Amino acid sequence: MVRFRQNNSENKKIQIDLVIDRADRCINLCEMKFSTEPYIITKDYEAKLRERMAIFREETNTRKTLLNTFVTTFGVKPGVHAGIVQQQVTLDELFEK
């Protein structure tokens, strides 16, 4: 979990399950989700992810590319709001031999 000072523009708190700061100037902001079926990104959840990215950028002053990455049981269900997810890893991929 990443913790920030409370000096962002609106003093909003965010939680990021895992941050991967890569050498190629990209940062994966990972969200871990358990679900018994493909995870559905709603309009409200997409807005929350966008806000989380904005706060992360503001707090870290990074100019790197931010990628929303989901680690889920069965992946993210395709849909109108699923485009916010740039990378995903399923349980099967995580434990592949």
C-alpha positions in Angstrom: 0.0 0.0 0.0 1.2 3.5 -0.8 0.7 6.3 1.6 0.6 10.0 0.8 0.8 13.2 2.8 -2.5 14.8 3.1 -1.7 17.9 1.1 -3.3 17.1 -2.2 -5.7 19.7 -3.6 -8.8 18.3 -1.8 -7.1 16.2 0.9 -8.5 13.0 -0.6 -7.1 9.6 0.4 -6.4 6.8 -2.0 -5.2 3.3 -1.7 -3.0 1.6 -4.3 -2.5 -2.1 -3.8 0.8 -2.4 -5.6 3.0 0.1 -7.5 5.6 -1.0 -10.0 8.0 1.7 -11.1 9.6 0.5 -14.3 12.8 1.4 -16.0 10.9 2.3 -19.2 9.4 5.4 -17.5 6.0 3.7 -16.9 4.4 3.1 -13.5 1.8 0.3 -13.1 -0.8 1.2 -10.5 -2.0 -2.3 -9.6 -5.5 -3.1 -8.3 -6.1 -6.5 -6.8 -9.6 -7.8 -7.1 -11.2 -11.2 -6.2 -14.4 -12.0 -8.1 -16.2 -15.2 -9.0 -16.5 -13.9 -12.6 -14.8 -11.3 -14.8 -14.7 -8.0 -12.9 -17.0 -5.3 -14.2 -15.8 -1.7 -14.3 -18.7 0.7 -13.7 -18.9 4.3 -14.6 -18.4 5.3 -11.0 -15.4 3.0 -10.6 -13.8 4.3 -13.8 -14.1 7.8 -12.3 -12.5 6.6 -9.1 -9.6 5.1 -11.0 -9.1 8.4 -12.9 -9.1 10.4 -9.7 -6.7 8.0 -8.1 -4.3 8.4 -11.1 -4.6 12.2 -10.8 -3.9 12.2 -7.1 -0.9 9.9 -7.5 0.5 12.1 -10.2 0.0 15.2 -8.1 1.5 13.7 -4.9 4.5 12.1 -6.6 5.1 14.9 -9.3 5.8 12.1 -11.7 5.9 12.7 -15.5 6.0 8.9 -16.2 3.2 7.1 -18.0 0.7 5.7 -15.5 -0.9 2.3 -16.3 -4.0 0.9 -14.5 -3.2 -2.8 -14.0 -5.7 -5.2 -12.6 -4.8 -8.5 -11.0 -8.0 -10.5 -10.8 -9.3 -14.0 -10.6 -10.8 -14.0 -14.1 -9.8 -10.7 -15.7 -11.8 -7.6 -16.5 -15.1 -7.9 -18.4 -15.0 -6.0 -21.7 -17.3 -3.0 -21.6 -17.6 0.7 -22.2 -15.6 1.5 -19.0 -13.0 -1.2 -19.2 -10.8 0.9 -21.4 -9.4 2.5 -18.2 -7.5 -0.8 -17.6 -4.3 -0.9 -19.7 -2.9 -4.2 -18.3 -4.4 -7.2 -16.6 -3.2 -10.4 -15.0 -5.5 -13.3 -14.2 -5.1 -15.9 -11.5 -4.2 -18.6 -14.2 -1.5 -16.3 -15.6 -0.1 -15.5 -12.2 0.3 -19.2 -11.3 1.3 -20.5 -14.7 4.2 -23.0 -14.7 
